[in-house]
């Protein structure tokens, strides 16, 4: 009898664990779908839920930064981009977006440093370098 209860408990725990794992994966996926539908408030909630279960979810932080960009909330955008770079210093999209933000804030020195980091790691979006250089030069002349 005790053995049957033990196996029932083990099976229940396995089912519970599998449900939790699949739920965690769904938060991010659902957040991306909502983001693409421009439902930013709903997607923000899903990405935050994903972060609760996976605090090192660099892409959830990246999407949150994009949402805060849409909301013109520079401080929270920057905080989330900094977390992405902390988790993955070679995340070129985060470096690109943070460089744009620093240029927007007229921070020439920080923008220049970020551009140099971006140049070192760029692999997929290297064409954005021209845009960053152009914006940085316009900042320099102002």
C-alpha positions in Angstrom: 0.0 0.0 0.0 2.8 2.4 0.9 4.6 1.6 -2.3 1.5 2.5 -4.4 1.2 5.9 -2.6 4.8 6.5 -3.2 4.5 5.8 -7.0 1.4 8.0 -7.1 3.3 10.8 -5.5 6.2 10.4 -7.9 3.9 10.4 -11.0 2.0 13.4 -9.7 5.3 15.3 -9.2 6.5 14.4 -12.8 3.2 15.6 -14.3 3.3 18.8 -12.3 6.9 19.5 -13.3 6.2 18.9 -17.0 3.2 21.3 -16.8 5.4 23.9 -15.2 8.1 23.6 -17.8 5.7 23.9 -20.7 4.0 26.9 -19.1 7.4 28.6 -18.7 8.1 28.2 -22.4 4.7 29.4 -23.3 5.1 32.8 -21.6 7.9 33.9 -23.9 6.3 32.5 -27.0 2.9 34.1 -26.2 4.7 37.4 -25.4 6.3 37.4 -28.8 3.0 36.7 -30.5 1.4 39.6 -28.6 4.3 41.9 -29.3 4.0 41.2 -33.0 0.3 42.0 -32.8 1.3 45.3 -31.1 -0.5 44.4 -27.9 2.4 45.8 -25.8 0.7 45.8 -22.4 -0.3 42.1 -22.7 3.1 41.1 -24.1 4.9 43.0 -21.3 3.0 40.9 -18.8 4.0 37.7 -20.5 7.7 38.6 -20.7 7.6 39.5 -17.0 6.1 36.2 -16.2 8.8 34.5 -18.2 11.4 36.3 -16.2 9.9 35.1 -13.0 10.5 31.5 -14.1 13.7 32.2 -16.0 15.6 35.3 -14.6 18.3 34.9 -17.2 15.9 35.2 -20.2 17.9 37.7 -22.1 15.3 37.8 -24.9 12.5 38.6 -22.5 14.5 41.6 -21.2 15.2 42.6 -24.8 11.5 42.6 -25.7 10.7 44.5 -22.6 13.3 47.1 -23.7 11.6 47.3 -27.1 8.2 47.8 -25.4 9.6 50.6 -23.2 11.1 52.2 -26.3 7.6 52.2 -27.9 6.3 53.8 -24.6 9.1 56.4 -24.7 10.3 55.2 -21.3 14.0 55.7 -21.8 15.0 54.8 -18.2 13.3 51.4 -18.2 14.4 50.7 -21.8 18.0 51.4 -20.7 17.7 49.2 -17.6 16.4 46.3 -19.6 19.1 46.7 -22.3 21.8 46.8 -19.6 20.4 43.5 -18.2 20.6 41.9 -21.7 24.2 43.0 -22.1 25.0 41.8 -18.6 23.6 38.4 -19.4 25.1 38.4 -22.9 27.8 41.0 -23.7 27.7 40.0 -27.3 24.0 40.6 -27.9 24.4 42.9 -30.9 20.8 44.0 -31.0 20.9 45.2 -27.4 24.2 47.0 -28.1 22.7 48.6 -31.2 19.6 49.8 -29.3 21.5 51.0 -26.3 23.8 53.0 -28.6 20.8 54.6 -30.2 19.5 55.5 -26.8 22.7 57.0 -25.7 22.9 59.0 -28.9 19.3 60.2 -28.2 20.5 61.3 -24.8 23.4 63.2 -26.4 26.0 61.1 -24.5 28.8 61.1 -27.1 31.4 59.3 -25.0 29.2 56.4 -24.0 27.8 56.2 -27.5 31.3 56.0 -29.0 32.2 53.2 -26.5 29.1 51.2 -27.3 29.7 51.7 -31.0 33.2 50.2 -30.6 31.7 47.2 -28.7 29.0 46.8 -31.4 31.7 46.8 -34.2 33.6 44.0 -32.3 30.6 41.7 -31.9 28.4 42.5 -34.9 27.6 39.4 -37.0 23.9 39.6 -38.1 23.1 43.3 -38.2 26.5 44.9 -39.1 24.7 47.1 -41.7 23.4 49.1 -38.8 26.9 50.3 -38.1 26.6 52.9 -40.9 23.4 54.3 -39.3 25.1 54.5 -35.8 28.2 56.2 -37.2 26.0 58.7 -39.1 23.9 59.5 -36.0 27.0 59.8 -33.9 28.6 62.2 -36.3 25.5 64.4 -36.3 25.7 64.4 -32.5 29.3 65.5 -32.7 28.5 68.4 -34.9 25.7 69.7 -32.7 
